[in-house]
Amino acid sequence: MLKKDNGADILSIRNMEVIYNDVVLVLKGLSLSARAGKITTLLGANGAGKTTTLKALSGLLHTEDGKVTDGEIWYDGQKIQNQPPEKIVRRGIFQVMEGRRVFEDLSVEENLRCGAFTRPASRYADNLEKVYSYFPRLKERRKQMSGYMSGGEQQMLAIGRAIMAEPRLLLLDEPSLGLAPLLVEEIFDIVKRFKEQENVTILLVEQNARAALSVAEDGYIMENGRVVMNGSARDLLNNPDVQEFYLGMSHAGDKKSYRNVKHYRRRKRWLG
């Protein structure tokens, strides 16, 4: 594995296993960490276990009859595996789900108010203005029903709702899904600015490897419920294996199709 720079870890997952329905083993001895105040990205294809990792952190596994059956999750010096989601949220961990999941029959401002329910009412107004400073478009549409907004605006709203919860650890699941490249760049720039200004730790799950590695400091690549490579985002971005299999580029810089890549030998080396 590539070397990752040392730093204070606010999150540490140690040899975690997750099982669904008491029979389906999804995560198999997963270990990773996230440095405080940094963006760490999890990359991998569908089915690698990225979303399951986030649900284990946010306490949402039980909604799909899943549970952590082995290993430990340490957050800010305390074990949190299999704790209820309401307790985890109050610790400062907030997940933005894949597919945005806004309340379509509520206005923008009503959605944002939902994100603030665990925080003192006295901080609501200041946090609302903070969200609007990051996403001016939401302020323009604050009275609009969220179900009539574009996909990009709904993603902004989902992240804004998380900001209202004052997270210390923000879990983002596929924020680029279904969005145009320019909008992805805009949202990722805002996420990076939020991290820098609020000193928030972010764990970013993505299939858009190039976008994720452009804003992250550290990265992990997952295959079949395990980490097969990790390192600094810069090292991963420049790694020939990552370029070929996750950025679709050959060593000569040509775009390559996954179907045309003979990757058995290299994958065997990773998994070995």
For each residue, the residues with C-beta under 8 A, 3 or more apart:
1: 227 229 230 231
2: 229 230 231 232 235 236 239
3: 231 232 235
4: 218 230 231 232
5: 218 232
6:
7: 35 36 38
8: 35 36
9: 12 33 34 35 36
10: 34 35 36 75 76 168 169 201
11: 33 34 57 73 74 75 169 201 203
12: 9 32 33 72 73 74
13: 16 30 31 32 33 53 56 57 71 72 73 74
14: 31 71 72 73 74
15: 29 30 31 70 71 72
16: 13 27 29 30 31 53 56 68 70 71 72 73 81
17: 25 27 28 29 30 68 69 70 71
18: 25 26 27 30 49 52 56 61 66 67 68 69 225
19: 22 23 24 25 26 66 67 69
20: 23 24 26 64 65 66
21: 24 65 66
22: 19 65
23: 19 20
24: 19 20 21
25: 17 18 19 28 225
26: 18 19 20 49 52 66 225
27: 16 17 18 30 49 52 53 56 225 226
28: 17 25 224 225 226
29: 15 16 17 70 71 226
30: 13 15 16 17 18 27 49 53 71 222 225 226 227
31: 13 14 15 16 71 227
32: 12 13 40 42 53 220 227 230
33: 9 11 12 13 40
34: 9 10 11 38 40 169 201 203 218
35: 7 8 9 10 38 40 201 217 218
36: 7 8 9 10 199 201
37: 195 199 200 201
38: 7 34 35 195 201 202 216 217 218
39: 191 192 195 201 202 204 215 216 217 218
40: 32 33 34 35 201 202 203 204 216 217 218 219 220
41: 203 204 205 206 212 213 215 216 218 219 220 233
42: 32 50 53 203 204 205 206 219 220 221 222
43: 50 206 207 209 212 213 219 220 221 222 236 246
44: 48 49 50 207 221 222 223
45: 48 207 223
46: 207
47: 224
48: 44 45 222 223 224 225
49: 18 26 27 30 44 52 53 222 224 225 226
50: 42 43 44 53 54 173 205 222
51: 54 55 98 173 174 205
52: 18 26 27 49 55 56 61 66 225
53: 13 16 27 30 32 42 49 50 56 57 205 222
54: 50 51 57 58 95 171 173 203 205
55: 51 52 58 59 60 61 63 64 66 95
56: 13 16 18 27 52 53 61 66 68 73 81
57: 11 13 53 54 73 75 80 88 93 95 169 171 203
58: 54 55 85 88 89 93 94 95 171
59: 55 62 80 82 83 84 85 86 87 88
60: 55 63 64 85 95
61: 18 52 55 56 64 66 67 68 82
62: 59 65 66 67
63: 55 60
64: 20 55 60 61
65: 20 21 22 62
66: 18 19 20 21 26 52 55 56 61 62
67: 18 19 61 62 82
68: 16 17 18 56 61 71 73 81 82
69: 17 18 19
70: 15 16 17 29
71: 13 14 15 16 17 29 30 31 68 81
72: 12 13 14 15 16 79 81
73: 11 12 13 14 16 56 57 68 79 80 81
74: 11 12 13 14 77 78 79 80
75: 10 11 57 78 80 91 93 169
76: 10 91 92 168
77: 74
78: 74 75 91
79: 72 73 74
80: 57 59 73 74 75 83 88 91 93
81: 16 56 68 71 72 73
82: 59 61 67 68
83: 59 80 87 88
84: 59 87 88
85: 58 59 60 88 89
86: 59 89 90 118
87: 59 83 84 90 91
88: 57 58 59 80 83 84 85 91 93
89: 58 85 86 92 93 94 118 165
90: 86 87 118
91: 75 76 78 80 87 88 168
92: 76 89 166 167 168 169
93: 57 58 75 80 88 89 167 168 169 171
94: 58 89 115 162 165 167 169 170 171
95: 54 55 57 58 60 162 171 172 173
96: 100 158 159 161 162 170 171 172 173 175
97: 100 101 158 173
98: 51 173 174 177 205
99: 174 177
100: 96 97 151 154 155 157 158
101: 97 158
102: 106 111 146 147 149 154 157 158 161
103: 106 110 111 114 146
104: 145 146 147
105: 145 147
106: 102 103 110 111 114 145 146
107: 110 111 142 143 144 145 146
108: 111 112 138 141 142 143 144 146 149 157
109: 112 113 128 142 143
110: 103 106 107 113 114
111: 102 103 106 107 108 114 115 146 157 160 161
112: 108 109 115 116 128 131 138 157 160 161 164
113: 109 110 116 117 124 164
114: 103 106 110 111 117 161
115: 94 111 112 160 161 162 163 164 165
116: 112 113 119 123 124 127 128 164 165
117: 113 114
118: 86 89 90 165
119: 116 123 124 127 164 165 166
120: 123 124
121: 124
122:
123: 116 119 120 126 127 166
124: 113 116 119 120 121 127 128 164
125: 128 129
126: 123 129 130
127: 116 119 123 124 130 131 163 164 166
128: 109 112 116 124 125 131 132 164
129: 125 126 132 133
130: 126 127 133 134 163
131: 112 127 128 134 135 138 160 163 164
132: 128 129 135 136 138 139 142
133: 129 130 136
134: 130 131 160 163 190 193 194
135: 131 132 138 139 156 157 159 160 190
136: 132 133 139 140
137: 140 141 153 156
138: 108 112 131 132 135 141 142 153 156 157 160
139: 132 135 136 142
140: 136 137
141: 108 137 138 144 149 153
142: 107 108 109 132 138 139
143: 107 108 109
144: 107 108 141 148 149
145: 104 105 106 107 148 149
146: 102 103 104 106 107 108 111 149 154 157
147: 102 104 105
148: 144 145
149: 102 108 141 144 145 146 153 154 157
150: 153 154
151: 100 154 155 178 179
152: 155 156 179 180 183 186 187
153: 137 138 141 149 150 156 157
154: 100 102 146 149 150 151 157 158
155: 100 151 152 158 159 175 179 187
156: 135 137 138 152 153 159 160 187 190
157: 100 102 108 111 112 135 138 146 149 153 154 160 161
158: 96 97 100 101 102 154 155 161 162
159: 96 135 155 156 162 163 172 175 187 190 191
160: 111 112 115 131 134 135 138 156 157 163 164
161: 96 102 111 112 114 115 157 158 164 165
162: 94 95 96 115 158 159 165 167 170
163: 115 127 130 131 134 159 160 166 167 194
164: 112 113 115 116 119 124 127 128 131 160 161
165: 89 94 115 116 118 119 161 162
166: 92 119 123 127 163
167: 92 93 94 162 163 170 200
168: 10 76 91 92 93 200 201
169: 10 11 34 57 75 92 93 94 200 201 202 203
170: 94 96 162 167 200 201 202 203
171: 54 57 58 93 94 95 96 202 203 205
172: 95 96 159 175 191 202 203 204 205
173: 50 51 54 95 96 97 98 205
174: 51 98 99 177 205 206 207
175: 96 155 159 172 179 184 187 188 191 204 206
176: 179 184 187 188 206 207 208 211
177: 98 99 174 207
178: 151
179: 151 152 155 175 176 183 184 187
180: 152 183 184
181: 184 185
182: 185 186
183: 152 179 180 186 187
184: 175 176 179 180 181 187 188 208 211
185: 181 182 188 189 211
186: 152 182 183 189 190
187: 152 155 156 159 175 176 179 183 184 190 191
188: 175 176 184 185 191 192 211 214 215
189: 185 186 192 193 215
190: 134 135 156 159 186 187 193 194
191: 39 159 172 175 187 188 194 195 202 204 215
192: 39 188 189 195 196 215
193: 134 189 190 196 197
194: 134 163 190 191 197 198 200
195: 37 38 39 191 192 198 199 200 201 202
196: 192 193 199
197: 193 194
198: 194 195
199: 36 37 195 196
200: 37 167 168 169 170 194 195
201: 10 11 34 35 36 37 38 39 40 168 169 170 195
202: 38 39 40 169 170 171 172 191 195
203: 11 34 40 41 42 54 57 169 170 171 172
204: 39 40 41 42 172 175 191 212 215 216
205: 41 42 50 51 53 54 98 171 172 173 174
206: 41 42 43 174 175 176 209 211 212
207: 43 44 45 46 174 176 177
208: 176 184 211 212
209: 43 206 212 213 242 246 247
210: 213 214 237 247
211: 176 184 185 188 206 208 214 215
212: 41 43 204 206 208 209 215 216 219 233
213: 41 43 209 210 216 219 233 234 236 237
214: 188 210 211 233 237
215: 39 41 188 189 191 192 204 211 212
216: 38 39 40 41 204 212 213 219 233
217: 35 38 39 40 232 233
218: 4 5 34 35 38 39 40 41 230 231 232 233
219: 40 41 42 43 212 213 216 230 231 232 233 236
220: 32 40 41 42 43 227 229 230
221: 42 43 44 227 228 229 230 236 242 246
222: 30 42 43 44 48 49 50 53 225 226 227 228
223: 44 45 48 226 228 267 270 271
224: 28 47 48 49
225: 18 25 26 27 28 30 48 49 52 222
226: 27 28 29 30 49 222 223 271
227: 1 30 31 32 220 221 222 230
228: 221 222 223 270 271
229: 1 2 220 221 236 239 241 242 270
230: 1 2 4 32 218 219 220 221 227 236
231: 1 2 3 4 218 219 235 236 239
232: 2 3 4 5 217 218 219 235 236
233: 41 212 213 214 216 217 218 219 236 237
234: 213 237 238
235: 2 3 231 232 238 239
236: 2 43 213 219 221 229 230 231 232 233 239 242
237: 210 213 214 233 234 242 243 247
238: 234 235 243
239: 2 229 231 235 236 242 243
240: 243 244 251
241: 229 244 245 266 270
242: 209 221 229 236 237 239 245 246 247
243: 237 238 239 240 246 247 249 250 251
244: 240 241 247 248 249 250 251 256 261 263 266
245: 241 242 258 261 263 266 267
246: 43 209 221 242 243
247: 209 210 237 242 243 244
248: 244 255 256 257 258
249: 243 244 253 254 255 256
250: 243 244 253 254 255 256
251: 240 243 244
252:
253: 249 250
254: 249 250
255: 248 249 250
256: 244 248 249 250 260 261
257: 248 260 261
258: 245 248 261
259:
260: 256 257
261: 244 245 256 257 258
262: 265
263: 244 245 266 267
264: 267 268
265: 262 268 269
266: 241 244 245 263 269 270
267: 223 245 263 264 270 271
268: 264 265 271 272
269: 265 266 272
270: 223 228 229 241 266 267
271: 223 226 228 267 268
272: 268 269
